[in-house]
Amino acid sequence: DCTSKQKIHNMKKLIFALAAVLMVFAAQAQDGKKAVRKASSALGAFNLDQTNNRAKLQEAIDEIEVAVNDPETAKDAKTHLTKGEIYNEIANQYLIAAQLNQSTEGLPKVDNAAEMAAGAYIKAYELAEKKWEIRDACKGMLQAQGHLSNAGVAAFQETGDFAKAYKDFKMVLDLDEILKKEGEASSLPSDEEYNNQLYITGLAALKANEMDAAKMYFQKLYDMKYDKPAIYESLYKINAGD
């Protein structure tokens, strides 16, 4: 009868609609995976000739952002490992240029490459399902710690951007927590280095007017009887201002 025919017709329309949606999702997933491969390939091309292939780093950024913004590949640890690798390399190139007094012409204009790398590795670590993914994320975090320290020192001493210095120094501590939890190497292997990182993070927080954060770091050092007069002076000023 007519009712049955209409039901069959509606069901066919629904099936076709679902099939179309699935095809779109499949195409998007392919685009994301393709973008990860392209990003990795562009980074590889840069590494083969770092002098003449600086433009490849921007190409790598453009491709990995496609993958990160794809709902499917955004769930893969590999996507974020690749992003971390790209931004770690950019941070490394700026460091080399500064140390050798070289031009940064042709390098992507990224002010917070170390932060981007660290964030990508933290995301990869959170999504990791395989041991090698955790291992690679930790390896990248260790490299990012060095770049964050350099960026934080530059922000603190050279540009006076204390908010950035605090953010960079704090992220060094955040990565340290993950690395030590996993039994992996950190840039803060000793108590002395860890305590010094707490101290400079507290100083940066104080100068950035992040009083609650500064108080937390200095109180932690005070409780450990860390030998720096500035801790006691800072705590006195912070508490006096409460």
C-alpha positions, 0 to 999 in steps of 0.5 A: 500500500501507499503507506508502506511505499512511503516508509520504504522511500523514507528509509532509502533517503535516510540510508543515502543521507547516512552514507553521504555523512559517512563518506564526508567523515572518511574523506576528512579523516584521510585529509587529516592523516595526509596532512600529518604525513605532509607535515612530517615530510616538510620537516624532513625536507628542512632537516636535509637542508636547513639553510635553503629549506627554511620555508619548509617549516612554515609548510610543516606548520600549515599542514599540522594545523590541518591535522590538529583541527581535524576531529579524527586525527586530533585524537591521535597521539602521533598528530601531536607528537609531530606538532611538538617536533615541528615547534621544538625545531623552530625554537631550536632554530631561533636559539641557534640564530641568537647564539651565532648572531645569524638572521632569522629571515625565512623562519616562521614568525612564532613567538612562543614556539617552546610553549607550543611544543610543550603543549603538543607533547602534553596532549600527545602524552594524554592521548598515548596508547602505546609505550613508544608514544609515551616515550617519544612524548617524554623525549620531546618534553625534555627538549622543550624544557630547555627551550622554555628555560631559554625563552623564560630567561630572555623574557625576564632579563631582556624584554621584561615580559614577566608574564611570559617568563612566569608562564615558561618557567611554570611549564618547565615545572609542569613537564618535570612533574610528568617526566619524573612520574614516568621515570624519565630524564628531566632538565631538573634532575637534582633537588638543587636545580628543582628548587632553583626553578621554583625560586625563579618561577616565584620571582617571575610570578611576583614581578608579573603580579601573580601574587597567589602563585608567587606565594605558593612557590615561595612558601614551598621553598620556605618550608624546605628552608631554602637559603635565599633571603629574597624568599623571606622578603617576598613572603613578607611583602606578599602577606603585608599586601593581603 
